[in-house]
C-alpha cells in the first residue's frame, strides 16, 4: 500500500523531468522565472545557482549549458524582464488615440506595470548597484529601449503638431520622468508608508496615485 502511494509522485516527477528534457524552451522559461525571483530578492552576489537548479528540477550543469555561467544567467534574466515589458508596451496601440489620451494611457500603463512587477524594479535597482556593468554587455536590452523612446517621441510629436503639447521637450527626459514617478511607488512604498502612516496598498490609494502621476505628466507637457 505504501509503495503504491509513493510511486505515483515519483512517476509524476519522472514524467515532468522527461518533459523538461525534451522541451528546452519551457525549461529555459522555467529557469528564467525562478532565477528572476532569486536575483531580485538576493542580488547577483547573494543568488545561488544551486537554489535555482533545485527549484526547477534541473542541474547546475544544465543551467550552465543554457546560459554559460551565473553572470550569463543574470544577463539573460535582465533581457527577459525588459523584453516582457516592451512586448506589452507594443500592444497599447497608442496611434489609435489622440495625443493627450495616448500619453495618459502610456503613463498609466507604466505606473501599473511597475507596481505589478516589483521583481523588475528590484532587478533594475540591483543592476544600478553594479553601475550597469552587466546591462552594458547586452545589445538586446539596448535595442529594446529604442522602441520605448520612439513611442514617447511619436506621441509627443503628434501632440506638438496638433498644438496641444508645448514644444522643446526631450522625449528621453520625458521617459525618464515617467519612469521615476512610477518606480518610486514600488521602490519606496514600504518606507514611505511607515514614515507617513499611509496605506499605499489599498485599491483607492493605488488608483489615486496613478491618476495623480498621469495628471502631473500631462500638465507638464500640455501647452
C-alpha positions as semicolon CSV with decimal commas, in nm:
position;residue;x (nm);y (nm);z (nm)
1;X;0,000;0,000;0,000
2;X;0,278;0,240;0,093
3;X;0,468;0,154;-0,223
4;X;0,162;0,239;-0,432
5;X;0,113;0,569;-0,254
6;X;0,475;0,678;-0,301
7;X;0,526;0,551;-0,655
8;X;0,273;0,788;-0,809
9;X;0,458;1,107;-0,712
10;X;0,786;0,953;-0,828
11;X;0,629;0,861;-1,162
12;X;0,482;1,209;-1,199
13;X;0,818;1,368;-1,119
14;X;0,998;1,144;-1,364
15;X;0,744;1,228;-1,631
16;X;0,780;1,600;-1,560
17;X;1,157;1,578;-1,577
18;X;1,130;1,387;-1,903
19;X;0,904;1,657;-2,042
20;X;1,153;1,926;-1,941
21;X;1,439;1,741;-2,103
22;X;1,258;1,733;-2,436
23;X;1,113;2,085;-2,413
24;X;1,412;2,322;-2,394
25;X;1,202;2,635;-2,442
26;X;0,984;2,551;-2,144
27;X;1,290;2,455;-1,941
28;X;1,457;2,787;-2,017
29;X;1,136;2,977;-1,937
30;X;1,106;2,800;-1,601
31;X;1,470;2,867;-1,519
32;X;1,434;3,236;-1,605
33;X;1,120;3,269;-1,392
34;X;1,286;3,116;-1,086
35;X;1,615;3,298;-1,148
36;X;1,428;3,629;-1,172
37;X;1,293;3,585;-0,820
38;X;1,630;3,467;-0,689
39;X;1,827;3,760;-0,837
40;X;1,557;4,013;-0,748
41;X;1,549;3,901;-0,385
42;X;1,920;3,845;-0,326
43;X;2,109;4,032;-0,597
44;X;2,382;3,887;-0,814
45;X;2,621;3,814;-0,527
46;X;2,363;3,655;-0,298
47;X;2,174;3,449;-0,556
48;X;2,258;3,079;-0,559
49;X;2,263;2,875;-0,879
50;X;2,213;2,562;-0,667
51;X;1,883;2,701;-0,539
52;X;1,767;2,785;-0,893
53;X;1,860;2,438;-1,018
54;X;1,680;2,269;-0,729
55;X;1,364;2,478;-0,772
56;X;1,349;2,398;-1,144
57;X;1,439;2,029;-1,102
58;X;1,741;2,073;-1,326
59;X;2,115;2,071;-1,257
60;X;2,385;2,336;-1,245
61;X;2,535;2,166;-1,547
62;X;2,210;2,220;-1,740
63;X;2,193;2,585;-1,633
64;X;2,549;2,643;-1,747
65;X;2,472;2,462;-2,074
66;X;2,196;2,714;-2,148
67;X;2,348;3,030;-2,001
68;X;2,724;2,979;-1,973
69;X;2,769;3,082;-1,610
70;X;2,598;3,267;-1,325
71;X;2,663;3,606;-1,482
72;X;2,526;3,484;-1,814
73;X;2,207;3,372;-1,642
74;X;2,182;3,710;-1,470
75;X;2,213;3,894;-1,802
76;X;1,950;3,661;-1,954
77;X;1,716;3,745;-1,665
78;X;1,762;4,118;-1,730
79;X;1,698;4,069;-2,102
80;X;1,387;3,864;-2,035
81;X;1,250;4,123;-1,792
82;X;1,296;4,410;-2,038
83;X;1,161;4,202;-2,327
84;X;0,840;4,123;-2,136
85;X;0,782;4,488;-2,054
86;X;0,846;4,612;-2,407
87;X;0,626;4,340;-2,558
88;X;0,329;4,461;-2,355
89;X;0,401;4,826;-2,440
90;X;0,385;4,739;-2,809
91;X;0,024;4,626;-2,762
92;X;-0,102;4,964;-2,641
93;X;-0,178;5,087;-2,998
94;X;-0,121;5,449;-2,893
95;X;-0,158;5,567;-3,252
96;X;-0,531;5,492;-3,227
97;X;-0,584;5,773;-2,974
98;X;-0,545;6,150;-2,978
99;X;-0,210;6,268;-2,834
100;X;-0,328;6,354;-2,483
101;X;-0,526;6,034;-2,440
102;X;-0,233;5,835;-2,580
103;X;0,001;5,998;-2,328
104;X;-0,243;5,928;-2,045
105;X;-0,262;5,563;-2,144
106;X;0,115;5,531;-2,173
107;X;0,177;5,684;-1,831
108;X;-0,100;5,482;-1,664
109;X;0,035;5,163;-1,818
110;X;0,387;5,239;-1,695
111;X;0,264;5,306;-1,341
112;X;0,056;4,988;-1,335
113;X;0,325;4,768;-1,488
114;X;0,592;4,879;-1,242
115;X;0,359;4,827;-0,947
116;X;0,256;4,481;-1,067
117;X;0,616;4,371;-1,135
118;X;0,820;4,458;-0,825
119;X;1,083;4,198;-0,923
120;X;1,162;4,412;-1,227
121;X;1,222;4,715;-1,006
122;X;1,448;4,514;-0,775
123;X;1,648;4,385;-1,072
124;X;1,699;4,739;-1,202
125;X;1,798;4,862;-0,856
126;X;2,046;4,575;-0,821
127;X;2,193;4,646;-1,162
128;X;2,237;5,011;-1,068
129;X;2,441;4,894;-0,770
130;X;2,668;4,732;-1,030
131;X;2,665;5,064;-1,223
132;X;2,503;4,896;-1,523
133;X;2,803;4,667;-1,573
134;X;2,605;4,366;-1,689
135;X;2,335;4,553;-1,877
136;X;2,615;4,712;-2,081
137;X;2,707;4,362;-2,201
138;X;2,362;4,315;-2,355
139;X;2,291;4,451;-2,700
140;X;1,939;4,310;-2,665
141;X;1,841;4,547;-2,384
142;X;1,985;4,849;-2,560
143;X;1,788;4,762;-2,874
144;X;1,470;4,704;-2,672
145;X;1,482;5,055;-2,531
146;X;1,478;5,216;-2,876
147;X;1,106;5,139;-2,938
148;X;1,019;5,265;-2,589
149;X;1,170;5,606;-2,658
150;X;1,022;5,608;-3,009
151;X;0,675;5,552;-2,861
152;X;0,713;5,853;-2,633
153;X;0,859;6,059;-2,915
154;X;0,574;5,979;-3,156
155;X;0,305;6,065;-2,902
156;X;0,482;6,386;-2,803
157;X;0,548;6,500;-3,161
158;X;0,186;6,433;-3,259
159;X;0,079;6,650;-2,966
160;X;0,312;6,931;-3,068
161;X;0,185;6,918;-3,426
162;X;-0,174;6,925;-3,300
163;X;-0,096;7,228;-3,085
164;X;-0,183;7,056;-2,755
165;X;0,172;6,993;-2,628
166;X;0,439;7,256;-2,583
167;X;0,749;7,235;-2,797
168;X;1,110;7,195;-2,683
169;X;1,086;6,888;-2,459
170;X;1,327;6,596;-2,484
171;X;1,147;6,259;-2,526
172;X;1,423;6,078;-2,334
173;X;1,388;6,322;-2,045
174;X;1,011;6,277;-2,055
175;X;1,053;5,900;-2,049
176;X;1,288;5,936;-1,750
177;X;1,035;6,145;-1,558
178;X;0,756;5,895;-1,622
179;X;0,981;5,609;-1,510
180;X;1,098;5,794;-1,200
181;X;0,745;5,862;-1,080
182;X;0,641;5,502;-1,149
183;X;0,943;5,338;-0,987
184;X;0,918;5,539;-0,665
185;X;0,579;5,383;-0,594
186;X;0,744;5,043;-0,574
187;X;1,097;5,117;-0,454
188;X;0,992;5,337;-0,163
189;X;0,642;5,224;-0,079
190;X;0,731;5,042;0,244
191;X;0,946;5,316;0,395
192;X;0,713;5,592;0,275
193;X;0,411;5,410;0,416
194;X;0,578;5,366;0,755
195;X;0,706;5,723;0,781
196;X;0,382;5,893;0,681
197;X;0,142;5,630;0,824
198;X;-0,038;5,578;0,495
199;X;-0,184;5,265;0,343
200;X;-0,044;5,273;-0,009
201;X;-0,169;4,924;-0,096
202;X;-0,544;4,986;-0,090
203;X;-0,720;4,993;-0,430
204;X;-0,825;5,352;-0,361
205;X;-0,470;5,466;-0,283
206;X;-0,329;5,286;-0,588
207;X;-0,586;5,443;-0,821
208;X;-0,542;5,789;-0,669
209;X;-0,164;5,777;-0,702
210;X;-0,183;5,657;-1,061
211;X;-0,427;5,936;-1,153
212;X;-0,203;6,191;-0,982
213;X;0,103;6,082;-1,179
214;X;-0,089;6,084;-1,507
215;X;-0,215;6,437;-1,438
216;X;0,132;6,562;-1,340
217;X;0,288;6,438;-1,663
218;X;0,006;6,566;-1,885
219;X;0,002;6,907;-1,717
220;X;0,381;6,929;-1,762
221;X;0,358;6,853;-2,133
222;X;0,038;7,038;-2,213
223;X;0,072;7,368;-2,395
